[in-house]
Amino acid sequence: MLGAIIGDIVGSRFEFNNHRSKDFDLFTDASFVTDDSIMTIAIAKALMEAVKASQDPEHVDQAKLADLAVRHMQEIGRKYPNCGYGGRFERWVFSSDPRPYNSFGNGAAMRVSPAGFFARDEKEAVQLAKTVTAVTHNHEEGIKGAVATAVAIYMARRGAKKEAIRQRIEDDYYILDFTIDGIRPLYVFNETCQETVPQALVCFFESESFEDAIRTAISLGGDSDTVAAITGAVAEAYYCIPPALGRRALAYLDADLRAVCDEWMRFTSG
Ligand SMILES: [Mg+2]
């Protein structure tokens, strides 16, 4: 989850001002926390509560998880009304009758990483990702973007090689017949899963380290904070995060968001 937060904060100042090179300062005074981090934290909170509330901790109650995902995305989301929501998601956050709206926006993938980090097997990664996504992004491409991201994280966490993860993604989710250098000249802002998730995954596959993954994601351009959040989540699972980078990012969170992160780190390490 922290990898997504790092990607989001690093990418925040480039979302509408793309920087198509790997040479830049990761953290500056102009960097900030956006919806990608805030919704990731909301999903982490929902998942922790769902696990604790489930009768059988081995089987997370999916209906409960869906309810908690709605509750915490709304409760936490309403405290940060100006963090960068898309129009339809913003209406959903403030709705008294929140319903899924058939979205395939990349918000599905940017927030899903806790599912991949918690899951105890790949099937559970798929199920948790579907559940927390379908409350808003119930279009099949929205679900696919979230599930592919969660599966990549799960496999990376369990020590799968990049080739194996790539093969799984190509077999089950996306054709990855491009390189970042190849698409960079024509890649523009696009907030769909279909035009964000495969690109973010290839940034990870081409990377040499956690930091290089984040820099590669920024260098692609487009919806920079979200591309980097998705890439960063998978890179965290594969490489682990250099502690100094983690500390820099956590310092951007306020006390409430930080408390959930701390709770999540205890939850997933125990
Ligand atoms: Mg954002």
Residues whose N, C-alpha, C, O or C-beta is under 5 A from the ligand:
A	BS01	MG	T34 D35 D36 C83 G84 D225
